[in-house]
């Protein structure tokens, strides 16, 4: 009987085949894994690490410093050597950001069961953070032009959560109340609808509270309320 239950839990409809340390097999018998996803590395680099702002800042420094030397009639050997050094340093910094984004994108996994949302994060030492569905007050979905979406969660009690513990899976520039974030989801439509249905079954959250810039999700979320 136990073997049958384990086999059944391996099947996750609509979930990415991420297999977070055989999570489905280690869940309690009354808990089922219903969705898994991970963030896109480009979304982490651009929206969590502000890659384009860093590039613009470094480029501005290079241009201003080199231009200052040229305007001051500095020898070509002097400003060209400085230009080469600054360019290499800038490329190194950008490379570190891109590398960290790729690492976090590979090691971060979002897992949704019928009871809780599990966030696995951590580049060096992976940790698991549990968010019981009954603690989710509401969620907001924002869709971006790159085809990914972010789902920000508003919890009933977030006092024991820490920004550094959740980063980069936390809403930027939002310290208190802290809002965990499912960042850079490629299948955000499926994630939003699945999370809404699961949360409604465990708490007082209604589907209509899932604010969205995506028209199809918004219409789908309002449909059950009309039926009531």
C-alpha positions as CSV (number, residue, x, y, z in Angstrom):
1,X,0.0,0.0,0.0
2,X,2.8,2.4,0.9
3,X,4.6,1.6,-2.4
4,X,1.4,2.4,-4.3
5,X,1.2,5.8,-2.6
6,X,4.8,6.6,-3.4
7,X,4.3,5.8,-7.0
8,X,1.1,7.9,-7.2
9,X,2.9,10.9,-5.7
10,X,5.6,10.8,-8.4
11,X,3.0,12.0,-10.9
12,X,2.6,15.8,-10.8
13,X,0.3,17.2,-13.4
14,X,1.6,20.4,-15.0
15,X,4.7,20.4,-12.9
16,X,8.2,20.9,-14.2
17,X,10.3,17.6,-13.8
18,X,12.5,19.1,-11.2
19,X,12.5,16.2,-8.6
20,X,13.5,18.3,-5.6
21,X,15.3,15.5,-3.6
22,X,12.4,13.2,-4.2
23,X,10.1,15.6,-2.5
24,X,6.9,13.9,-3.7
25,X,8.0,10.6,-2.1
26,X,8.8,12.3,1.3
27,X,5.5,14.1,1.8
28,X,3.0,13.0,4.4
29,X,0.3,10.6,3.1
30,X,-2.4,13.3,3.1
31,X,-0.2,15.8,1.1
32,X,0.3,15.8,-2.7
33,X,2.7,17.7,-4.8
34,X,0.7,19.6,-7.5
35,X,3.1,22.0,-9.1
36,X,6.8,22.8,-9.3
37,X,8.7,25.5,-11.0
38,X,12.0,27.5,-11.0
39,X,13.0,31.1,-11.8
40,X,14.5,32.1,-15.1
41,X,18.2,33.2,-14.6
42,X,17.6,36.2,-16.8
43,X,14.8,37.4,-14.6
44,X,17.0,37.1,-11.5
45,X,19.8,39.0,-13.1
46,X,17.6,41.8,-14.5
47,X,15.0,42.2,-11.8
48,X,16.8,41.1,-8.6
49,X,20.3,42.1,-9.3
50,X,19.5,45.0,-11.6
51,X,22.0,44.0,-14.3
52,X,21.1,46.8,-16.8
53,X,21.5,49.5,-14.1
54,X,24.9,48.1,-13.1
55,X,26.0,48.0,-16.8
56,X,24.8,51.6,-17.3
57,X,26.7,52.7,-14.1
58,X,29.9,51.0,-15.1
59,X,29.7,52.3,-18.7
60,X,29.2,55.8,-17.4
61,X,32.3,55.5,-15.2
62,X,34.4,54.3,-18.0
63,X,33.2,57.0,-20.4
64,X,33.5,59.8,-17.9
65,X,37.0,58.8,-16.7
66,X,38.4,58.2,-20.1
67,X,36.8,61.4,-21.5
68,X,38.3,63.4,-18.6
69,X,41.8,62.1,-19.4
70,X,41.4,62.7,-23.2
71,X,40.1,66.3,-22.6
72,X,43.1,66.9,-20.3
73,X,45.5,66.0,-23.1
74,X,46.7,62.8,-21.4
75,X,49.0,60.6,-23.4
76,X,47.3,57.8,-25.4
77,X,49.2,55.2,-23.5
78,X,47.8,56.5,-20.2
79,X,44.1,56.7,-21.1
80,X,44.1,53.6,-23.3
81,X,45.7,51.5,-20.4
82,X,43.1,52.9,-18.0
83,X,40.3,52.1,-20.5
84,X,41.5,48.5,-20.9
85,X,41.7,48.0,-17.1
86,X,38.3,49.6,-16.5
87,X,36.7,47.5,-19.2
88,X,38.1,44.3,-17.9
89,X,37.0,45.1,-14.3
90,X,33.5,45.9,-15.6
91,X,33.3,42.7,-17.6
92,X,34.3,40.8,-14.4
93,X,31.6,42.4,-12.4
94,X,29.0,41.7,-15.0
95,X,30.2,38.1,-15.3
96,X,29.8,37.7,-11.5
97,X,26.2,38.9,-11.6
98,X,25.3,36.7,-14.6
99,X,27.0,33.7,-12.9
100,X,25.2,34.2,-9.6
101,X,21.9,34.6,-11.4
102,X,22.5,31.3,-13.3
103,X,23.4,29.6,-10.0
104,X,20.4,30.8,-8.1
105,X,18.2,29.9,-11.1
106,X,19.5,26.4,-11.1
107,X,19.3,25.8,-7.3
108,X,16.0,27.5,-6.6
109,X,12.8,25.4,-6.8
110,X,9.3,26.4,-5.9
111,X,7.1,23.4,-4.9
112,X,3.3,23.6,-4.3
113,X,1.3,21.0,-2.4
114,X,-2.3,20.9,-1.4
115,X,-1.1,22.2,2.1
116,X,1.8,24.5,1.6
117,X,4.2,26.3,-0.7
118,X,7.8,25.1,-0.3
119,X,10.7,27.4,-1.3
120,X,14.1,25.7,-1.8
121,X,16.8,28.3,-2.2
122,X,20.5,28.8,-1.4
123,X,23.5,28.7,-3.7
124,X,26.0,27.2,-1.3
125,X,23.8,25.6,1.4
126,X,20.2,24.8,0.2
127,X,17.5,25.6,2.7
128,X,13.7,24.9,2.6
129,X,11.2,27.5,3.7
130,X,7.6,26.5,4.2
131,X,4.6,28.8,3.7
132,X,1.3,27.1,4.9
133,X,-1.5,28.0,2.5
134,X,-3.7,29.1,5.3
135,X,-1.2,31.9,6.0
136,X,-1.5,33.3,2.5
137,X,-3.7,36.4,2.6
138,X,-3.5,37.3,-1.1
139,X,-1.1,37.3,-4.0
140,X,-0.3,39.6,-6.9
141,X,0.8,38.6,-10.3
142,X,2.9,40.9,-12.5
143,X,3.7,39.9,-16.1
144,X,6.8,41.2,-17.9
145,X,7.7,41.8,-21.5
146,X,10.2,38.9,-21.5
147,X,7.4,36.4,-21.1
148,X,7.9,35.7,-17.4
149,X,5.8,36.6,-14.4
150,X,6.4,37.3,-10.7
151,X,3.9,36.2,-8.0
152,X,4.2,38.2,-4.8
153,X,2.7,36.7,-1.7
154,X,1.1,38.6,1.2
155,X,1.2,36.5,4.4
156,X,-0.9,36.8,7.5
157,X,2.2,36.7,9.6
158,X,5.6,37.5,8.1
159,X,7.4,38.8,11.2
160,X,9.7,35.7,11.5
161,X,10.8,36.0,7.9
162,X,14.1,37.6,6.9
163,X,14.9,39.4,3.7
164,X,18.4,38.0,3.4
165,X,17.1,34.5,4.0
166,X,14.7,34.7,1.1
167,X,16.6,36.8,-1.4
168,X,16.4,36.8,-4.4
169,X,12.9,35.3,-3.9
170,X,11.5,38.3,-2.2
171,X,9.9,41.5,-3.5
172,X,12.5,44.2,-4.1
173,X,12.4,47.4,-2.0
174,X,9.6,45.9,0.2
175,X,11.0,45.3,3.7
176,X,7.9,45.3,6.0
177,X,5.6,43.5,5.6
178,X,8.0,41.1,3.8
179,X,6.5,39.6,0.6
180,X,8.0,36.3,-0.6
181,X,8.2,36.2,-4.4
182,X,7.9,33.5,-7.0
183,X,10.2,35.2,-9.4
184,X,10.7,34.8,-13.2
185,X,8.2,32.0,-13.8
186,X,7.8,30.9,-17.4
187,X,4.6,29.1,-16.7
188,X,3.1,31.9,-14.6
189,X,-0.5,31.2,-15.9
190,X,-0.4,27.6,-14.5
191,X,1.3,28.7,-11.3
192,X,-1.2,31.5,-10.6
193,X,-4.3,29.4,-11.2
194,X,-2.9,26.4,-9.3
195,X,-1.9,28.4,-6.3
196,X,-5.2,30.2,-6.3
197,X,-7.2,27.0,-6.3
198,X,-5.0,25.4,-3.6
199,X,-5.0,28.5,-1.4
200,X,-8.8,28.8,-1.6
201,X,-9.2,25.3,-0.4
202,X,-7.1,25.9,2.7
203,X,-7.9,29.5,3.7
204,X,-10.3,32.4,3.2
205,X,-8.4,33.7,0.1
206,X,-10.7,34.1,-2.9
207,X,-9.5,33.7,-6.5
208,X,-10.5,37.3,-7.1
209,X,-7.7,38.5,-4.8
210,X,-5.1,37.3,-7.3
211,X,-4.6,40.6,-9.0
212,X,-3.1,40.2,-12.5
213,X,-2.0,42.1,-15.5
214,X,-2.8,39.0,-17.6
215,X,-6.4,39.3,-18.8
216,X,-7.1,35.6,-19.1
217,X,-6.1,34.9,-15.5
218,X,-8.1,37.9,-14.3
219,X,-11.2,36.7,-16.0
220,X,-10.8,33.1,-14.9
221,X,-10.3,34.3,-11.3
222,X,-13.5,36.2,-11.2
223,X,-15.6,33.4,-12.7
224,X,-16.1,31.4,-9.5
225,X,-17.2,34.5,-7.6
226,X,-19.9,35.2,-10.1
227,X,-21.1,31.6,-9.7
228,X,-21.4,32.1,-5.9
